[in-house]
Amino acid sequence: MTRIKISDDGSIHVPAKLLKSIGLRPGSYAIVGKDDGRLWIEKTDYDPFTEGAAPPPADSIERIIEQEREKSDQANRKFERLIEDPPEVRPEDRRDFWD
C-alpha cells in the first residue's frame, strides 16, 4: 500500500512504480471507477477510431432541423422589424449618387 495526498483540485499523483506494474506509461489510457467504497484503475487499449465510428445520437437530425428553424425564425423577425421601420436611405447610399 502507498499513501498519497489528494490535491486541492481533487487530482492525485499515482507513483510511477505502481503505474508501471500494471503496464501504464505516459500517454497510456486507463479506466477509473469505484466499487464498494474503493477507487480502482485499470489499463485499457484506446482506439481513437472507436469514438469516431460511433453513430450520431438518435435525435441529431431533429436537433439540426430545430436549429435551422430557429435561425429562419430569427431572420424573419429581423426582416419584419426592418419592414415596419425601414432604415433611412441617404443620398450616398444610392448607386446613382456615385456615377
N, C-alpha and C positions, 0 to 999 in steps of 0.2 A: 504494500500500500504506500502511496505517496500523497502527502498533504500539499494542496495547492491553495492559493488565495484567489478569491473572485475579485476582479477589478471593479471600480466604481461604475463602469458602464455595463457590467454583467459578463464581460468576457473572461475566459480562463486561459491559462497557458498550460498546455499538456507537455510534460517533459519529452524531449526528442527520443530518449531511450524507450519510453512507453510506446510512442507512435511507431518507431522503427520495429518494435517487437510484433506489431500486428501488420506490418508491411506498408505503413503510411509514410510518405515522403513529402517534401514541399511540392505543391501542385497536385497532390492526390485528392481524391474525393472520398467523403465519408458520410455515413448516415448517423444522426444523433437522435436518441429517443429517451423515453423514460418508461420504467416498468416497476411497479410496486415501490415507489419512492427512490429508485435508483436511476441515475443517468447512465447511458451506455453510448459507445461509439463503435461503429463497425465500418470496415473498409468496403467500398463499393467501386465497381467499374463504371465509369462515366462515359457515356457515348453522346457527344454533342449533337448527333443527328437524331437521337431519340426524341428530344424535345421539339425539334423542327418538324418531325414527321407526325406529331400528334395532330389529330383532327381539330378543326376550329370548334369553338363552343357551338352548341346546337342552335342558340338564338342569335348567332352572329349576323345573319342576313337581316333579321328583324331589327337588330340594333343599327345596322348601316342604313336601312330604309328610314328608320326613325330620325337618325341624324340628318339625312338628306331632306326629309320632310321639314325638320326644324330650320335648316338653312333656307329652304324655299319660303317658309312662313316669314322668317326674318326679312328676306329680300322683298316679299310682298308688302309687309308692313312699312318698310322704308320707302318703297315706291308710292304707297298710298299717302304717306306723310308728305312726300315731295309733290304729289298731285294736288293735295289740299292747300299746301303753302309753297308754291314753286319759288326757287331761288331767283333773285333779281338778275336779269341779264344786262350786263354792262355793255356799252358800245364796243369795247375792246374784246369782248367775248364773241362778237360776231365775226364771221370769216371775212366778209367784205370790208371790214374796217382796215385790215392789213394789206389789202390789194392796192 
